[in-house]
Amino acid sequence: MTDKQTAHYKASEYVYDLGNTALENGFKPDEHWEVQMATAAEKKAFEKLYYPTVATSVLPELLKATFALVKTQLNQVMKAQTVKSSDRFAPEPVYEYLVAFNLNRVRR
């Protein structure tokens, strides 16, 4: 596995990107990122609804570790990601992205 694909490297790179995007978009000190694991469809929906969004694809075997490291570096509490499935026989979603957005910055 290359160094660029380790969970620690991806988390550090992602948090750096979040900091840059926050500066570029004039985030106030009390504004924070909401970070979630997302499928491709969820990523597209977040990007349509919120601006700015910061998304990165992560190898599936590194996603949960990278997500936990990002939350730790941002000093956020981990919440269990709930899956709302209307069909109990439907396959579980395949998370492939980390997506960050601010709930107060909705696209208009």
Rosetta silent file (secondary structure, phi, psi, omega in degrees, C-alpha in Angstrom):
SEQUENCE: MTDKQTAHYKASEYVYDLGNTALENGFKPDEHWEVQMATAAEKKAFEKLYYPTVATSVLPELLKATFALVKTQLNQVMKAQTVKSSDRFAPEPVYEYLVAFNLNRVRR
SCORE:     score description
SCORE:     0.000 S_00000001
   1 L     0.000  131.704 -179.256    0.000    0.000    0.000 S_00000001
   2 L   -75.309  159.795 -178.156    1.428    3.366   -0.950 S_00000001
   3 H   -62.479  -31.953 -178.209    1.890    6.119    1.581 S_00000001
   4 H   -71.917   -9.680 -178.498   -0.768    8.252   -0.146 S_00000001
   5 H  -109.814   13.824  176.173   -3.420    5.629    0.562 S_00000001
   6 L   -81.296  152.349 -177.838   -2.974    5.301    4.315 S_00000001
   7 H   -62.044  -40.330 -178.501   -5.869    6.406    6.498 S_00000001
   8 H   -64.455  -42.951  179.825   -3.714    8.859    8.454 S_00000001
   9 H   -64.432  -47.033 -179.533   -2.431   10.561    5.288 S_00000001
  10 H   -62.071  -40.771 -179.978   -5.912   10.823    3.731 S_00000001
  11 H   -64.670  -44.678  179.783   -7.374   12.219    6.967 S_00000001
  12 H   -63.392  -43.157  178.751   -4.632   14.839    7.286 S_00000001
  13 H   -62.617  -41.068 -178.731   -4.995   15.835    3.636 S_00000001
  14 H   -67.583  -44.196  179.049   -8.779   16.086    3.991 S_00000001
  15 H   -64.133  -36.852  175.894   -8.653   18.212    7.150 S_00000001
  16 H   -62.226  -44.896  177.568   -6.155   20.513    5.385 S_00000001
  17 H   -62.061  -38.471  177.684   -8.587   20.870    2.457 S_00000001
  18 H   -63.083  -42.328  178.866  -11.422   21.643    4.888 S_00000001
  19 H   -63.215  -43.548  178.759   -9.356   24.393    6.501 S_00000001
  20 H   -63.718  -43.979 -178.988   -8.504   25.943    3.141 S_00000001
  21 H   -65.233  -38.616  177.790  -12.103   25.835    1.936 S_00000001
  22 H   -62.880  -42.686  178.448  -13.318   27.400    5.181 S_00000001
  23 H   -65.089  -44.122 -178.293  -10.830   30.263    4.783 S_00000001
  24 H   -64.042  -29.131 -176.063  -11.699   30.785    1.116 S_00000001
  25 L  -104.953   12.333  173.453  -15.419   30.952    1.902 S_00000001
  26 L    64.780   41.403  176.947  -15.207   33.180    4.965 S_00000001
  27 L   -63.586  138.831  175.581  -16.350   30.726    7.635 S_00000001
  28 L   -83.190  160.303 -177.989  -16.911   32.391   10.993 S_00000001
  29 L   -57.223  -27.330 -178.554  -15.315   30.861   14.115 S_00000001
  30 L   -90.956    2.626  177.419  -18.658   29.368   15.189 S_00000001
  31 L   -92.198  137.657 -176.075  -19.296   27.629   11.842 S_00000001
  32 L  -132.771  158.948  177.547  -18.350   23.978   11.641 S_00000001
  33 L   -85.602  140.947  169.042  -18.228   21.192    9.078 S_00000001
  34 E  -100.950  116.131 -176.728  -20.659   18.280    9.129 S_00000001
  35 E  -108.424  131.511  179.658  -18.650   15.265    7.901 S_00000001
  36 E  -139.705  153.977  168.180  -20.375   12.100    6.695 S_00000001
  37 E   -82.728  142.024 -174.990  -19.612    8.925    4.820 S_00000001
  38 E  -145.106  154.055  170.618  -21.676    8.885    1.630 S_00000001
  39 L   -82.036  174.345  179.195  -22.566    6.870   -1.427 S_00000001
  40 H   -61.635  -40.466 -179.791  -22.140    8.397   -4.883 S_00000001
  41 H   -67.895  -40.834  178.540  -25.825    9.393   -4.978 S_00000001
  42 H   -65.891  -39.172  177.808  -25.698   10.965   -1.505 S_00000001
  43 H   -58.953  -46.163  179.946  -22.543   12.879   -2.456 S_00000001
  44 H   -63.063  -39.861  179.364  -24.277   14.327   -5.491 S_00000001
  45 H   -65.916  -41.887  177.786  -27.312   15.296   -3.383 S_00000001
  46 H   -63.101  -42.291 -179.542  -25.139   17.048   -0.769 S_00000001
  47 H   -65.917  -30.042  178.217  -23.276   18.949   -3.499 S_00000001
  48 H   -75.801  -32.048 -173.886  -26.587   20.058   -4.988 S_00000001
  49 H   -90.526  -35.722 -173.919  -27.992   21.203   -1.644 S_00000001
  50 E  -119.851  149.489  172.155  -25.002   22.810    0.127 S_00000001
  51 L  -142.339  128.340    0.454  -22.171   25.128   -0.874 S_00000001
  52 L   -84.906  159.187  169.759  -19.320   24.687   -0.254 S_00000001
  53 E  -125.102  148.995  175.958  -18.896   20.943   -0.015 S_00000001
  54 E  -126.108  117.679 -178.341  -15.615   19.079    0.206 S_00000001
  55 E  -125.438  147.098  174.758  -15.672   15.467   -0.965 S_00000001
  56 E  -145.070  142.951  176.579  -12.960   12.883   -1.406 S_00000001
  57 E   -87.904  142.085 -177.778  -13.050    9.275   -2.458 S_00000001
  58 L  -133.186  142.340  176.458  -11.436    6.805   -0.094 S_00000001
  59 L   -57.017  137.829 -176.035  -10.678    3.120   -0.546 S_00000001
  60 H   -54.735  -35.566 -178.721  -13.481    1.120    1.111 S_00000001
  61 H   -73.692  -15.258  178.856  -11.084   -0.675    3.464 S_00000001
  62 H  -104.904   -8.025 -170.268   -9.753    2.692    4.722 S_00000001
  63 H   -60.816  -49.746 -176.457  -13.025    4.636    4.851 S_00000001
  64 H   -65.803  -40.117  178.778  -14.094    3.975    8.447 S_00000001
  65 H   -66.930  -41.589  179.118  -10.604    4.558    9.852 S_00000001
  66 H   -64.811  -42.952  178.014  -10.197    7.757    7.812 S_00000001
  67 H   -58.667  -46.203 -179.935  -13.654    8.962    8.914 S_00000001
  68 H   -63.565  -40.514  179.357  -12.775    8.370   12.576 S_00000001
  69 H   -66.370  -40.444  178.415   -9.444   10.206   12.210 S_00000001
  70 H   -62.845  -46.995  179.534  -11.104   13.190   10.513 S_00000001
  71 H   -60.327  -39.407  178.707  -13.722   13.426   13.263 S_00000001
  72 H   -65.703  -44.955 -178.803  -10.964   13.241   15.888 S_00000001
  73 H   -66.706  -28.631  177.770   -8.882   15.946   14.200 S_00000001
  74 L   -89.296    1.831 -178.414  -11.960   18.198   13.975 S_00000001
  75 L    57.500   43.616  178.403  -12.795   17.465   17.646 S_00000001
  76 L  -110.803  149.757  179.276  -16.220   16.104   16.719 S_00000001
  77 L   -82.252  135.593  177.806  -18.097   13.280   18.406 S_00000001
  78 L   -74.465  130.763  174.041  -18.666   10.157   16.327 S_00000001
  79 L  -113.155  144.900  177.007  -22.337    9.374   15.751 S_00000001
  80 L   -67.467  131.184  179.616  -23.517    6.026   14.484 S_00000001
  81 L   -80.174  120.220 -178.044  -24.509    6.366   10.841 S_00000001
  82 L   -93.506  138.631  178.433  -28.075    5.167   10.544 S_00000001
  83 L  -107.512  119.728 -179.899  -29.289    3.449    7.420 S_00000001
  84 L  -100.819   95.722 -178.599  -32.970    4.010    6.697 S_00000001
  85 L  -107.122  129.927  178.796  -33.976    1.183    4.442 S_00000001
  86 L   -82.468  -19.685 -179.975  -37.591    0.692    3.481 S_00000001
  87 L  -117.644  116.666 -176.523  -36.838   -2.821    2.241 S_00000001
  88 L   -69.303  -12.359  179.253  -35.157   -5.126    4.714 S_00000001
  89 L   -98.518   -0.574  179.253  -33.847   -7.259    1.839 S_00000001
  90 L   -70.734  145.163  178.846  -32.196   -4.348    0.035 S_00000001
  91 L   -67.147  151.202  178.523  -28.398   -4.446   -0.019 S_00000001
  92 L   -67.246  146.977  179.616  -26.544   -2.165    2.385 S_00000001
  93 L   -65.327  148.149  178.137  -25.261    1.052    0.815 S_00000001
  94 L  -101.187  105.908  179.638  -21.652    1.096   -0.298 S_00000001
  95 L   -79.009  131.865  179.666  -19.996    4.166    1.168 S_00000001
  96 L  -134.322   -2.317 -177.058  -17.115    5.419   -0.966 S_00000001
  97 E  -131.846  152.040  163.359  -16.806    9.124   -0.120 S_00000001
  98 E  -104.059  128.681 -179.140  -16.211   11.454    2.770 S_00000001
  99 E  -127.569  131.442  177.404  -18.347   14.560    2.300 S_00000001
 100 E  -120.350  140.653  179.301  -18.210   17.712    4.421 S_00000001
 101 E  -155.191  165.691  177.075  -20.702   20.555    4.334 S_00000001
 102 L  -109.366  123.720 -176.973  -22.103   23.283    6.566 S_00000001
 103 L   -61.165  -23.946 -178.274  -25.780   22.875    7.438 S_00000001
 104 L   -88.207   -7.430 -176.882  -26.239   26.672    7.490 S_00000001
 105 L  -109.946   78.099 -179.208  -24.858   27.244    3.975 S_00000001
 106 E   -88.518  140.765  175.873  -27.625   26.068    1.689 S_00000001
 107 L   -65.014  145.488  178.222  -27.450   26.777   -2.044 S_00000001
 108 L  -117.566    0.000    0.000  -29.956   29.349   -3.215 S_00000001
